[in-house]
Each structure stands twice: as C-alpha cells, then as structure tokens.
Amino acid sequence: MKPIDPRLLRYARATRRFLVAVVVLGLAGAALVVAQAMIIAEVVVGAFEDGLGASGLRTPLLLLGAVAVGRAVVAWLTELAAHRASAAVKSELRGRLLERAAELGPGWLSGQRTGSLVALATRGVDALDDYFARYLPQLGLAVVVPVAVLARIVTDDWVSAGVIVLTLPLIPLFMVLIGWATQSRMDRQWQLLSRLSGHFLDVVAGLPTLKVFGRAKAQAESVREITSEYRRATLRTLRIAFLSSFALELLSTLSVALVAVGIGMRLVHGDLDLYTGLVVLILA
C-alpha cells in the first residue's frame, strides 16, 4: 500500500491538481506556524522579561492576529479545494463505472450481486470524501510542516532538534502498526457490508414471493442478524482505530516533555535565552 493510491492519479485527473494545491497550501501553513511561534515568544519575552506594556507590544500583537487570520484562510482554502476535488473525482469515477457496466452489458450484470455494485457506486465512492477532505490534506501537512519546523529548530537549538529526531520516528512506527491492524478489519467490514447490501436488496426484490409462502418473517430475522453482526464488527474496528489517537498523544507528549526538560535545565544554567527556548518549545 502506498500513501497515495496510484489508481486515483491514473483515473481521476482532479487528484493531481488537488495534490499540487495541498503542497502549496502546506508550505504556506508551515511558514505561518513558524512565524506564529516566533511572534508568541517575542510577546511573552517582551511582557515578562522586558516589562513592555500593550503599547510596546502593539506591533507583535497585530502581526500575531494577522498570522492567525492567515492560518484560518489557508485552512479554509484547503477545505474548499478538498471538497471540490472530491466532488470532481467522485463524478468522474461514477461515470467510468457506468461506462464500464454499459460496455460489459446486461449479461455480465445479471451474473453480479446487485447489492455489491450498488454499495460500490454509492457508499464506496462517497468514502472518497474523507480521503480528500481529511487524509490527503493531513498527508501534505505531515510531509511539509515537520521538515520546516525541524529546520527552524536546528538553527536555534540543535540539542532539542536531536531529541525530536530521535523520538519522532516512533509516531509513524506505531501508526503503521495500528493501521495494519485496522486495515485487515476494514477489509472484512467491507465484505460484510457488501453481503448485507446484496441480501437486503434480494429480500426486498423477492418480498412479494416470500409473503405468499409465509417466509417474510424468517428473512426479516436473517436481515436483523446480519445487521447486528455488522454493528458488532464496526465497534471492534473502531476500538482498534481509536488506539491511534492514544498512541499519538502519548508519544508526542513524551517528545515534548523531553524537549521541555532540556530547555528548562539550560535556562536555569544560563546556557539558553528565554526567547530561543520559547520558540523551540512552541514549535516542538
């Protein structure tokens, strides 16, 4: 598995334009993150170390507000591009699906499970909303922002940068392990959903016949059992998926704690100034 499915790049032209937009917006967001950390550190140092009042900090505060607005604009543009790209890709893929079905003809369609095809054309394609709106933008940020932030930290404090370099790989390592476990369950989940869709549509199509022979209630019980099994499988999958949040928070907290302890010790011994320590800690 690759971070970006090459089939989307091959079959959906809108994906390529969206990826370029994500990289550009990610670079802008990274620059704003670094600028915000520097301005916050400047405001804190000016207020508590230099004793400046609101008038003396007017310019940094205005710049901080401008940077916050800039980050909001970048986030809005990313979301806008994501929704437009998702709509364009879904329309293109559904069109290709219908064209392919028309090429294969009614003979091929009659031999397929109708429920599986319907689930693929509806919920299957609709799942790309999360892929474009959440996954790809975060993937762009994950590639661009850490590199920009780490480059800024290295110029100020190589010790903290070394701590981050040593602890940062633990995050993707645990995410990959949890992702593999989640993926296998999601594959089974999709198969179960396709089976449920096919069975439900077949029952609805044959409901008049089932009613005549008195088998409607038995089929209703069968649908109820499959639905209950799907619900239990969904909860099991979610339990594993939610482990990623716990692992991410734990590892990032440990990394920041190690950086904070190092900065605090060097501040006490006078080996580091307050401005640099704050910038590094905020970026970490």
JOGI-V634203 format. One record per run of one state. SS is the DSSP state (a for helix, b for strand, c for the rest). FROM is the first residue (numbers start at 1). LEN is the number of residues. If there is no record, write none. Layout:
BEGIN
SS:FROM:LEN ; SS:FROM:LEN
END
This chain:
BEGIN
c:1:5 ; a:6:6 ; c:12:1 ; a:13:36 ; c:49:9 ; a:58:53 ; c:111:3 ; a:114:13 ; c:127:1 ; a:128:29 ; c:157:1 ; a:158:48 ; c:206:1 ; a:207:6 ; c:213:3 ; a:216:26 ; c:242:1 ; a:243:26 ; c:269:5 ; a:274:10 ; c:284:1
END
